[in-house]
Amino acid sequence: MMGFTGDNQIRAELVASRDSRFGVNSEEKKADRADISAPAPLSGADAWQTGKVVQLADPSVAAH
């Protein structure tokens, strides 16, 4: 699973639309969290960047 964790990873208009729908202000939340330091990534957590990816078959999907 991946999430947006840095600036400019998602289009600004999508963030604005979401903020409007949920009644939040992402810039205020970002400022409120500015003093929280990000932990170092766990070993292997970013293996997808090096091409070491394992894809599991979805057992709920019928074969073609």
Secondary structure, 3 states (H helix, E strand, C coil): CCCCCCCCCCCHHHHHHHHHHHCCCHHHHHHHCCCCCCCCCCCCCCHHHHCCCCCCCCCCCCCC
